[in-house]
Amino acid sequence: MRDIRNDLAERARLIEDQISAAYAQFEKMLEQLQNERDGKVSDLKAEFTALGKLMEVENRRMANVLPLAVQGPTQQMSLADFIMHTLNEIGPMSKDDIVDLASKEGYFSDAENADRGVHAALVSLHRNEHLRQLQDGNFAPATLAQTVRFRRAM
């Protein structure tokens, strides 16, 4: 009978080398994944910072727009309430139609302020899910299901 202990020891060394190679490959892949993660997080943080600056600029810009609650002798409700009331009474309307009605009701002194003010009000109402924009671009009050979902979230 032949002594195979040397063959077994060689086989054990080969397996140890394979285990070491597997660990090294794992460490290399782990380092690569960590570098990819760090790069992605860095990119996202830079984008987040840029968005923050953009929001600051937009907040300063919107501060120059007439406030939503413009009070005058002829109007007793805020612009947002006026828009919602009008949409509930008349039905879906385009932004231009809403701007025209708001101007006629005396909410704005000129067309540029009217367009900016109505836009700001529509954005706010849409974000708060009080109204929705239809496929044709017109605005309409939120559906009952949307309103119930919004109120539950509050």
N, C-alpha and C positions, 0 to 999 in steps of 0.2 A: 504494500500500500504506500502511496505517495503522501508526503507531508504538504498540506495545502495552507498552512498558517501564513506563509509569506504572501500567497495569492489573496487570502482573505484580508490581510493587513493592507495590501495595495488597493484592494477594492474599497476598504474603509476610508483610505486617504482620498481616493477619487470621489467618494460620496461626500466627505468633508469639504473638498474643494467645490463640489457642486452646491453644497449648502452655503458656503461662503460667497460663491458667485450669485446665488439667489438673494442673499442678504444685500450684497453690493448693488444688485440691480434694483431691489426694492428701495434702498436708500437713494439711489440716483433718481428713480421715478418720483419718490416722495419730495425730493428737493426740487425737481422740475414742477410738480404740482403746486408746491408752496410758492415758487417764483411766479407761476401763472396766476395764482390767487392774489399774491401781493400786487402784481401788475394790474389786475382787474380792479381790485379794491382801490388802488391809487387812481386809476382812470375814473371810477365812480365817484370818489371823493372830489376829484377835480371838477367833474360835471355837477356834483351837488353844490360845490362852492360857487360855480358859475351861475347855477339856477338861483341861488340865494341872492347873488348880486343883481341878477335880472329881476327878481321879485322886488328888491329894494327900489330899483329904477322904476318899475311899473307902479309900485305904491306911491312913489313921489309924483309920477305922471298923473295917476288917477286922483291924487289929492287936489289937482288943479281943475278937475271936472266938477261941475255943479253937484252938490250932494243929492242923493236920491229923494230926500224929503224936502222938497222946495215948497215953501208956504207962501202963498200970495192971496190977494183978496178973493180971487175967483176959485182957487182950488183948496179943498179941505183934506185931500189925501196925498200921500207920498207918490212919487213917480212909479215906484214898484207896485203900489196898490192900484194906481190908475191903470197900469198895463194889465195887471191881472183882472181887474174889473172889466176892462175893455175886451180882453180875450174871452172872458166868460160870457159877456153880453153879445158880442159880434161873432165870435168864433175865430178860427185860425187867421193870422194876419202876417204880412211880411214886415221886416224891420222898417222898411221905408214908409209903409202905411202907419206904423206905430209912431215913427218920428214925426210924420205929418200931423197926426192927431194930437200928439203931445205939444207940438208947436202951436197948433190952433187953440189948444186949451190954455196956453200961456205959461207952460212949464219952462220955456227957454226963450232967450232974447234973440238968438240967431241960429241959423241952420247948422253951423259947425258944432256949437255947444249942444244942440239937440241931438245930432248924430252920436257924438261922444257920450252924452249922458244916457241916451236910450241904450246904446251898446253896453255901457257899464251896468245898467239896470238889468238888461237881458242876461248878461253873463252871470251876474249875481243870482238872479232868479233860476237860471238853468243849473248852476252849481248846487243850489239849495233844493233842486228838484221840484220847484214850484211850477215850472213850465218845461216843455220839451220842444225840440226843433224837429219838424216833420221832414220827410224826404225831399219835399219841394222847397225847403228852406223857410217855410212859414213857421210861426211860433203858435203854440196852443197850450192851454193849461195841462198840467200833468194828469195822467189817468188816475182813476180812483186807486188802483193797485199801487201805483208809484207813491201816491200821497200816503196811503196806509203804511207802506214800507218805510217811507221817510219818517213818519211820526213814530213808528216803533223804534227806529234807530235813535231817536232823541230820548 
